[in-house]
Structure formats: structure tokens, C-alpha cells
Amino acid sequence: MGWRYKAGLFLIAAVVIIWVTSAEVTQ
């Protein structure tokens, strides 16, 4: 439960950050 859970959260956070930055660039 430990490292897999952290890896999942890290992946989701990375996707959100990339989505937000790309959205800001397009506007």
C-alpha cells in the first residue's frame, strides 16, 4: 500500500500540473 499509493498520487499530481500549465499557455 505504501509506495504504490505514493506513486499513484505522484502520477495524478504530475498530470494535473502539466494540464494546468498547458491550459495557461494556450490562454
C-alpha distance matrix in Angstrom:
0.0 3.8 6.3 5.8 5.7 8.5 10.2 10.5 12.0 14.1 15.4 16.4 18.0 19.9 21.2 22.4 24.1 25.8 26.9 28.3 30.1 31.6 32.7 34.4 36.1 37.5 39.0
3.8 0.0 3.8 5.6 5.4 6.4 8.7 10.2 11.0 12.4 14.5 15.8 16.7 18.4 20.4 21.5 22.6 24.5 26.1 27.2 28.7 30.5 31.8 33.2 34.8 36.5 38.0
6.3 3.8 0.0 3.8 5.4 5.1 6.0 8.5 9.9 10.3 12.1 14.2 15.1 16.1 18.2 19.8 20.7 22.2 24.1 25.5 26.6 28.2 29.9 31.3 32.6 34.4 36.2
5.8 5.6 3.8 0.0 3.8 5.5 5.0 6.1 8.7 9.8 10.5 12.3 14.1 15.2 16.6 18.4 19.9 21.1 22.5 24.3 25.8 26.9 28.5 30.3 31.6 33.0 34.9
5.7 5.4 5.4 3.8 0.0 3.8 5.5 5.2 6.3 8.6 10.0 10.8 12.3 14.3 15.6 16.7 18.4 20.1 21.3 22.7 24.5 25.9 27.0 28.8 30.4 31.9 33.3
8.5 6.4 5.1 5.5 3.8 0.0 3.8 5.4 5.1 6.0 8.6 9.9 10.4 12.1 14.2 15.3 16.3 18.2 19.8 20.9 22.3 24.1 25.5 26.8 28.4 30.2 31.7
10.2 8.7 6.0 5.0 5.5 3.8 0.0 3.8 5.5 5.0 6.1 8.7 9.8 10.4 12.3 14.2 15.2 16.4 18.3 19.9 21.0 22.4 24.1 25.7 26.9 28.6 30.4
10.5 10.2 8.5 6.1 5.2 5.4 3.8 0.0 3.8 5.4 5.1 6.2 8.6 9.9 10.7 12.4 14.3 15.5 16.6 18.4 20.1 21.2 22.5 24.4 25.9 27.1 28.9
12.0 11.0 9.9 8.7 6.3 5.1 5.5 3.8 0.0 3.8 5.4 5.1 6.1 8.5 9.9 10.5 12.2 14.2 15.3 16.4 18.3 19.9 20.9 22.5 24.3 25.8 27.1
14.1 12.4 10.3 9.8 8.6 6.0 5.0 5.4 3.8 0.0 3.8 5.5 5.1 6.1 8.6 9.9 10.4 12.2 14.1 15.3 16.4 18.2 19.8 21.1 22.5 24.3 25.9
15.4 14.5 12.1 10.5 10.0 8.6 6.1 5.1 5.4 3.8 0.0 3.8 5.5 5.1 6.2 8.7 10.0 10.6 12.2 14.3 15.5 16.5 18.2 20.1 21.2 22.6 24.6
16.4 15.8 14.2 12.3 10.8 9.9 8.7 6.2 5.1 5.5 3.8 0.0 3.8 5.4 5.2 6.2 8.7 10.0 10.5 12.3 14.3 15.4 16.3 18.4 20.0 21.2 22.7
18.0 16.7 15.1 14.1 12.3 10.4 9.8 8.6 6.1 5.1 5.5 3.8 0.0 3.8 5.5 5.1 6.1 8.6 9.8 10.5 12.2 14.2 15.2 16.5 18.3 20.0 21.3
19.9 18.4 16.1 15.2 14.3 12.1 10.4 9.9 8.5 6.1 5.1 5.4 3.8 0.0 3.8 5.5 5.2 6.1 8.5 9.9 10.6 12.2 14.1 15.4 16.5 18.4 20.2
21.2 20.4 18.2 16.6 15.6 14.2 12.3 10.7 9.9 8.6 6.2 5.2 5.5 3.8 0.0 3.8 5.5 5.2 6.0 8.6 10.0 10.5 12.0 14.2 15.3 16.5 18.4
22.4 21.5 19.8 18.4 16.7 15.3 14.2 12.4 10.5 9.9 8.7 6.2 5.1 5.5 3.8 0.0 3.8 5.5 5.0 6.1 8.6 9.9 10.4 12.2 14.2 15.4 16.6
24.1 22.6 20.7 19.9 18.4 16.3 15.2 14.3 12.2 10.4 10.0 8.7 6.1 5.2 5.5 3.8 0.0 3.8 5.4 5.2 6.1 8.5 9.8 10.6 12.3 14.4 15.6
25.8 24.5 22.2 21.1 20.1 18.2 16.4 15.5 14.2 12.2 10.6 10.0 8.6 6.1 5.2 5.5 3.8 0.0 3.8 5.5 5.2 6.0 8.4 9.9 10.6 12.3 14.4
26.9 26.1 24.1 22.5 21.3 19.8 18.3 16.6 15.3 14.1 12.2 10.5 9.8 8.5 6.0 5.0 5.4 3.8 0.0 3.8 5.6 5.2 6.0 8.6 9.9 10.6 12.4
28.3 27.2 25.5 24.3 22.7 20.9 19.9 18.4 16.4 15.3 14.3 12.3 10.5 9.9 8.6 6.1 5.2 5.5 3.8 0.0 3.8 5.5 5.1 6.2 8.6 10.0 10.8
30.1 28.7 26.6 25.8 24.5 22.3 21.0 20.1 18.3 16.4 15.5 14.3 12.2 10.6 10.0 8.6 6.1 5.2 5.6 3.8 0.0 3.8 5.4 5.1 6.2 8.8 10.1
31.6 30.5 28.2 26.9 25.9 24.1 22.4 21.2 19.9 18.2 16.5 15.4 14.2 12.2 10.5 9.9 8.5 6.0 5.2 5.5 3.8 0.0 3.8 5.4 5.0 6.3 8.8
32.7 31.8 29.9 28.5 27.0 25.5 24.1 22.5 20.9 19.8 18.2 16.3 15.2 14.1 12.0 10.4 9.8 8.4 6.0 5.1 5.4 3.8 0.0 3.8 5.4 5.3 6.4
34.4 33.2 31.3 30.3 28.8 26.8 25.7 24.4 22.5 21.1 20.1 18.4 16.5 15.4 14.2 12.2 10.6 9.9 8.6 6.2 5.1 5.4 3.8 0.0 3.8 5.5 5.4
36.1 34.8 32.6 31.6 30.4 28.4 26.9 25.9 24.3 22.5 21.2 20.0 18.3 16.5 15.3 14.2 12.3 10.6 9.9 8.6 6.2 5.0 5.4 3.8 0.0 3.8 5.5
37.5 36.5 34.4 33.0 31.9 30.2 28.6 27.1 25.8 24.3 22.6 21.2 20.0 18.4 16.5 15.4 14.4 12.3 10.6 10.0 8.8 6.3 5.3 5.5 3.8 0.0 3.8
39.0 38.0 36.2 34.9 33.3 31.7 30.4 28.9 27.1 25.9 24.6 22.7 21.3 20.2 18.4 16.6 15.6 14.4 12.4 10.8 10.1 8.8 6.4 5.4 5.5 3.8 0.0
